Amino acid sequence: MKICCLGAGYVGGPTMAMIAHKCPHITVTVADINEARIAAWNSDELPVFEPGLDEIVMSSRGTNLFFTTDKVTAIREADVIFVSVGTPTKTYGAAAGRAADLKYVELCARDIAAHSDRSKIVVEKSTIPVRTAESLKAVLCANSSDSISFQVLSNPEFLAEGTAMEDLDDPDRVLIGGEETPEGKAAMETLAGVYATWISRDKIIQTNLWSSELSKLVANAFLAQRISSINSISALCEETGANVDEVASAIGKDSRIGSKFLKSSVGFGGSCFQKDLLNLVYLCEHFGLPEVAQYWRSVIGMNDWQKRRFSNRIINSLFNTVNGKRIAILGFAFKKDTNDTRESPAIYVGRDLLEEEASLAIYDPKVTSDQIYLDLGAKSEPNHEEKIEVCSDAYEAVEGAHALAILTEWDEFRDLDYRKIYDRMMKPAFIFDGRNIANRKELIDIGFNVYAIGR
């Protein structure tokens, strides 16, 4: 069997690397028109940081795992084609800011139709709205000969960045949606057979196409909802003297609730939660369900409020002005163990502080300075670039700083010498712990003024 994946991003690259690693009998080719990205996948410094990914890629690359810009050959030779391109929220036209932009998915469908000389299985791996498979198949059939047929499957990813390789190696479930026809069922079984090489059959779930497509959006919506729920309670904890971590632990012991995704923070980020929530809101509006749309919109609203609340806490605590003050920011990725900054709370907090004329000293162990400057609009916003300093470590960032904000839960931030940090900062020295990872009592004993979420 030969598998091709169109798109070498955060989903396509790691997923195909794991399939190649687990299935040495399958040739896996990842194709992308981005030459720099493909060059990085073929180098010693991969474009995606995930614990364990380097080892998995190196074990198969050049043997049965290949990265190429030659999408035509990859499509033509493949038996199964995964579509794993971006589906960002639309920024233009009707439904801008809510609906998913499917132009890259459609372009893939046209490429597949144009370069296929035999029937193939096409697998939706990108996060897409319900009933996209219908549109995908219409494009494929309209642009190919009658002798070629395509079976379109939905196989949504449920990866958490930072643990993606663990999630791929031992997933909670693998979801495959297809048409309820003999051909559709055969296609689903073909894909299920690939995963069954290393995943127990009882974890491989087969559904109809629409259930599979919707399940991805709903899963992320429910997870985001839990985070927004506990973040709303964090504000109440601060006003009443309760400890949000203790509250989360107590309610998490209830088997009906469970303990996962009850960690309060400065807010959720990443490529999926907000995008999928917005997509769900749009679908509900499209199908005439405004009350349902408003319910899910409120989950996003709570997340936005939590980020603004954190920024305002910094400004208010620093005597209602951060103008000209140096604020050290530790962490810029949206979570630890990834270099992904998409929708990172650090971007929004950083922009808020820049608008108030603060100077930012930023350190993140994996995010590049170019990415930080890009995300904060250093080139496009007047005077922003001169107010941003990207530092080589945490101690450089806090030198002469009025305040320190922890915005990513990197493990190394737990073990910093906070006495050394205190000595380097302006007094009074403030710490704003947006991830509740530092020992609050020890910080207070050192002399810091400490603000921790929900405490």
C-alpha positions in Angstrom: 0.0 0.0 0.0 1.1 3.6 -0.7 -0.3 6.5 1.4 0.0 10.2 0.5 -0.7 13.1 2.8 -1.3 16.6 1.4 -0.1 19.0 4.0 3.0 18.8 6.2 1.9 20.7 9.2 1.2 19.9 12.9 -1.2 17.1 12.0 0.0 15.7 8.7 3.7 15.4 9.6 3.5 13.6 13.0 0.5 11.4 12.0 2.2 10.2 8.8 5.5 9.7 10.7 3.7 7.4 13.2 2.0 5.4 10.5 5.3 4.9 8.7 7.0 3.9 12.0 4.3 1.4 12.9 3.7 0.1 9.4 7.0 -0.6 7.7 5.1 -2.4 4.9 3.4 0.9 3.8 5.2 3.6 1.9 4.1 7.0 3.3 4.7 10.3 1.4 4.0 13.7 2.8 3.6 16.4 0.1 3.5 20.2 0.6 4.0 23.1 -1.7 5.9 25.0 1.0 9.5 24.3 0.0 11.0 25.6 3.3 8.7 23.4 5.4 9.6 20.2 3.4 13.3 21.1 3.6 12.9 21.3 7.4 11.2 17.9 7.5 14.2 16.5 5.6 16.7 18.2 7.9 17.9 17.6 11.5 15.8 20.4 12.8 12.1 19.6 12.2 9.6 22.4 11.7 7.3 20.9 14.5 8.5 20.4 18.0 6.9 17.4 19.8 8.5 15.2 22.4 9.5 12.0 20.7 8.8 13.2 17.1 12.5 13.4 16.1 13.1 9.8 16.9 10.0 8.6 15.1 10.8 10.6 11.9 14.4 9.5 11.9 13.5 5.8 12.3 11.6 5.8 9.0 12.7 8.8 6.9 14.3 7.7 3.6 13.1 4.1 4.1 9.3 4.2 3.9 8.7 7.9 5.0 9.3 10.6 2.5 8.7 14.4 2.4 8.4 16.1 -1.0 7.1 19.1 -2.9 6.2 16.8 -5.8 2.5 16.5 -5.1 1.6 15.2 -8.6 3.7 12.1 -8.2 2.6 11.6 -4.6 -1.1 11.7 -5.6 -0.7 9.6 -8.7 1.1 6.7 -6.9 -1.1 6.7 -3.7 -3.8 4.3 -2.9 -5.0 6.3 0.1 -4.7 10.1 0.2 -5.0 12.1 3.4 -6.0 15.7 3.2 -4.4 17.6 6.1 -4.3 21.2 5.0 -5.2 24.3 7.0 -8.9 25.2 7.5 -8.5 28.6 9.2 -11.5 30.8 10.2 -12.6 33.0 7.3 -11.3 36.6 7.4 -13.3 37.8 4.5 -16.8 37.8 3.0 -19.9 36.1 4.3 -19.5 34.4 7.7 -16.1 36.0 8.2 -14.8 35.4 11.8 -17.0 32.2 12.2 -17.0 29.8 9.2 -14.1 27.7 8.2 -12.2 28.7 5.1 -12.2 25.5 2.9 -10.3 26.9 -0.1 -7.3 24.7 0.6 -9.4 21.6 1.0 -11.1 22.3 -2.3 -7.8 22.9 -4.1 -6.6 19.5 -2.8 -9.7 17.9 -4.2 -9.1 19.4 -7.6 -5.5 18.3 -7.5 -6.5 14.7 -6.6 -9.0 14.6 -9.4 -6.6 16.0 -11.9 -3.7 13.7 -11.2 -5.5 10.4 -10.3 -5.5 7.7 -13.0 -7.4 5.1 -10.9 -9.9 4.9 -8.0 -8.6 6.0 -4.6 -9.7 6.5 -1.0 -9.6 10.2 0.1 -9.4 10.8 3.8 -10.4 14.1 5.5 -7.9 14.7 8.2 -8.3 18.4 8.4 -10.9 19.8 10.8 -13.9 20.6 8.6 -17.6 21.5 9.0 -20.3 18.9 8.8 -21.2 17.7 5.3 -17.9 18.9 3.8 -17.3 15.3 2.6 -20.3 15.8 0.3 -18.7 18.8 -1.3 -15.4 17.1 -1.5 -16.8 14.1 -3.4 -18.8 16.4 -5.7 -15.6 18.2 -6.7 -13.7 14.9 -7.1 -16.4 13.3 -9.3 -17.0 16.4 -11.4 -13.3 16.7 -12.4 -12.4 13.1 -13.1 -13.4 10.4 -15.6 -16.4 8.1 -15.1 -14.0 5.1 -14.8 -12.5 6.5 -11.6 -14.4 6.5 -8.3 -13.4 8.1 -5.0 -14.5 7.0 -1.5 -14.3 9.9 0.9 -13.7 9.1 4.5 -13.6 11.3 7.6 -10.8 10.5 10.1 -10.6 13.4 12.5 -7.5 13.9 14.6 -7.7 14.1 18.4 -4.1 15.1 19.1 -3.1 17.3 22.0 0.0 19.3 21.1 2.8 18.5 23.5 1.6 14.9 23.8 0.9 14.2 20.1 3.2 11.2 19.7 1.7 9.6 22.8 -1.8 10.2 21.5 -0.9 8.7 18.2 0.9 5.7 19.7 -1.9 4.9 22.2 -5.1 6.9 21.3 -8.3 6.9 23.3 -10.1 6.1 20.0 -9.7 6.3 16.2 -12.8 7.6 14.5 -13.5 6.7 10.9 -16.6 7.9 9.1 -17.8 6.7 5.7 -20.8 6.1 3.4 -23.1 3.3 4.4 -22.6 1.5 1.1 -20.6 -1.7 0.3 -17.9 0.5 -1.2 -17.9 2.9 1.7 -17.7 0.1 4.2 -14.8 -1.5 2.3 -13.0 1.8 2.3 -13.5 2.2 6.0 -12.2 -1.3 6.6 -9.1 -0.5 4.5 -8.2 2.5 6.7 -9.1 0.6 9.9 -6.7 -2.1 8.8 -3.9 0.4 8.7 -4.5 1.6 12.3 -5.2 -2.0 13.5 -1.5 -2.7 12.9 -0.8 -1.2 16.3 -4.2 -0.1 17.8 -6.7 -2.4 19.3 -9.8 -3.0 17.2 -12.1 -2.0 20.0 -10.7 1.5 19.9 -11.4 1.9 16.2 -14.9 3.3 15.8 -16.8 3.4 12.5 -19.7 5.8 12.0 -21.4 7.6 9.1 -19.6 10.6 7.6 -21.7 13.3 9.3 -21.3 11.9 12.8 -17.5 11.6 12.4 -17.2 15.2 11.1 -19.4 16.6 13.8 -17.7 14.6 16.6 -14.4 16.5 16.1 -16.0 19.9 16.5 -18.1 18.7 19.5 -15.1 17.1 21.3 -13.1 20.4 21.1 -16.2 22.4 22.1 -16.7 20.3 25.2 -13.1 20.5 26.2 -13.0 24.3 25.7 -16.3 24.6 27.7 -14.7 22.9 30.7 -11.7 25.3 30.6 -14.0 28.3 30.4 -16.2 27.0 33.1 -13.3 26.6 35.6 -11.8 29.9 34.5 -15.1 31.6 35.4 -15.0 30.1 38.8 -11.3 31.3 39.2 -12.6 34.9 39.3 -15.1 33.9 42.0 -12.4 32.2 44.0 -10.3 35.3 44.0 -13.1 37.4 45.4 -14.1 34.9 48.1 -10.8 33.5 49.3 -11.3 30.1 47.8 -8.5 28.3 46.0 -9.5 27.3 42.4 -7.1 24.3 42.4 -8.7 22.9 45.5 -12.2 23.5 44.1 -11.2 21.7 40.8 -9.7 18.8 42.8 -12.8 18.4 44.8 -15.3 18.5 41.9 -12.9 16.4 39.8 -13.3 13.5 42.3 -16.9 13.2 41.2 -17.0 10.4 38.7 -19.7 12.2 36.7 -17.4 15.1 36.2 -13.8 13.8 36.2 -10.6 15.7 36.7 -9.4 16.5 33.2 -9.5 20.0 31.7 -10.2 21.6 35.0 -6.9 23.4 35.3 -7.6 27.2 35.5 -5.2 29.5 33.6 -4.9 32.7 31.7 -6.9 31.1 29.0 -6.9 28.4 26.3 -5.1 28.8 23.0 -4.0 26.6 20.1 -5.1 26.0 16.6 -8.3 24.1 17.3 -10.5 25.2 20.2 -11.4 28.7 19.2 -11.6 27.8 15.5 -13.8 24.8 16.1 -16.0 26.7 18.5 -16.5 29.5 15.9 -17.3 26.9 13.3 -19.8 25.3 15.6 -21.4 28.7 16.2 -21.6 29.3 12.5 -23.2 25.8 11.8 -25.8 26.5 14.5 -26.7 29.8 13.0 -26.8 28.4 9.5 -29.3 25.7 10.6 -31.5 28.2 12.5 -30.4 27.5 16.1 -29.5 30.9 17.4 -29.9 29.9 21.1 -27.4 27.1 20.6 -25.1 29.3 18.8 -25.1 31.9 21.6 -24.4 29.2 24.2 -21.2 28.1 22.4 -20.3 31.7 21.6 -20.3 32.4 25.4 -17.5 29.8 25.9 -15.3 31.9 23.6 -16.4 35.1 25.3 -15.4 33.7 28.7 -11.9 32.8 27.4 -11.4 36.3 25.9 -12.5 37.9 29.2 -10.1 35.7 31.2 -7.2 37.0 29.0 -8.3 40.6 29.4 -8.7 40.2 33.1 -5.1 39.0 33.5 -3.8 41.9 31.5 -5.9 44.4 33.5 -4.6 42.8 36.7 -1.0 43.5 35.7 -1.8 47.1 34.8 -3.9 47.8 37.9 -1.4 46.2 40.2 1.4 48.3 38.8 -0.3 51.4 40.1 -2.5 51.7 37.0 0.3 52.3 34.6 2.8 50.2 32.8 4.0 53.0 30.6 7.8 52.6 30.2 7.9 49.7 32.6 9.7 46.4 31.7 7.5 43.4 31.9 9.2 40.0 31.7 7.1 37.3 30.0 8.0 33.7 30.5 6.5 31.5 27.9 5.0 32.4 24.5 3.8 29.0 23.1 0.2 28.3 23.9 1.2 25.4 26.0 4.3 23.6 27.1 6.1 21.0 24.9 5.2 22.7 21.6 6.5 25.6 19.6 3.0 26.4 18.3 1.8 30.0 19.2 -1.5 30.0 17.4 -4.1 31.8 19.6 -1.6 31.8 22.5 -2.8 33.9 25.5 0.7 35.4 25.5 -0.1 37.1 22.2 -3.2 38.8 23.6 -1.6 39.8 26.9 1.5 41.0 25.2 -0.6 43.2 22.8 -2.6 44.6 25.7 0.6 45.6 27.5 2.1 47.1 24.3 -1.0 49.2 23.8 -0.3 50.6 27.3 3.2 51.5 26.3 5.0 48.7 28.3 8.3 47.2 27.2 8.3 43.4 27.0 11.2 41.1 27.7 10.1 37.6 26.4 11.7 34.2 26.9 10.4 30.9 25.5 12.6 27.8 25.2 11.1 26.7 21.8 9.5 29.7 20.1 11.7 31.6 17.7 12.2 35.4 17.9 10.9 35.8 14.4 7.6 34.1 15.4 7.3 36.3 18.5 7.9 39.5 16.6 5.4 38.4 13.9 2.7 37.5 16.4 3.0 40.8 18.3 2.8 42.8 15.1 6.3 44.2 15.6 6.7 45.2 12.0 3.2 46.5 11.4 2.5 48.4 14.6 4.3 51.8 15.2 7.0 51.6 18.0 6.2 48.0 18.8 9.5 46.5 17.6 11.6 48.7 19.8 9.5 47.8 22.8 10.0 44.0 22.4 13.2 42.2 23.5 13.5 38.4 23.0 15.8 37.0 25.6 18.0 33.9 25.8 16.9 32.8 29.2 14.5 33.7 32.1 17.2 35.5 34.1 18.0 37.9 31.2 14.3 38.6 30.8 13.8 39.7 34.5 16.8 42.0 34.6 15.4 45.3 35.8 11.8 44.2 35.3 8.9 45.7 37.3 6.9 42.5 36.9 7.1 38.9 35.7 4.2 37.2 34.0 4.3 33.4 33.6 2.2 32.5 30.5 3.3 29.0 29.5 3.6 26.1 31.9 7.1 25.0 30.8 8.6 22.7 33.4 11.8 24.7 33.7 9.8 27.7 35.1 8.9 25.6 38.2 12.6 25.2 39.1 13.9 28.7 38.6 15.9 30.4 41.3 13.2 32.9 42.3 15.5 34.5 44.9 17.9 35.3 42.1 15.0 36.6 40.1 13.8 38.8 42.9 17.3 40.3 43.4 17.4 41.3 39.7 14.0 43.0 39.6 12.8 46.5 40.4 11.1 46.8 43.8 8.3 46.2 44.6 8.6 43.1 42.5 5.4 41.5 41.1 4.8 38.0 39.8 1.6 37.2 37.8 1.4 33.4 37.6 -1.0 32.7 34.7 -0.5 28.9 35.0 -0.3 28.4 38.8 3.0 26.6 38.5 5.2 28.5 41.0 5.0 28.0 44.8 3.0 31.0 45.9 4.0 30.8 49.6 7.7 30.6 48.8 7.4 33.6 46.4 5.6 35.7 49.1 8.3 34.7 51.7 11.0 35.9 49.3 9.2 39.3 49.0 7.2 39.2 45.8 3.8 40.6 45.4 2.1 37.6 43.9 -1.1 37.2 41.8 -2.0 33.6 40.9 -5.1 32.7 38.9 -8.0 31.7 41.2 -6.3 32.3 44.5 
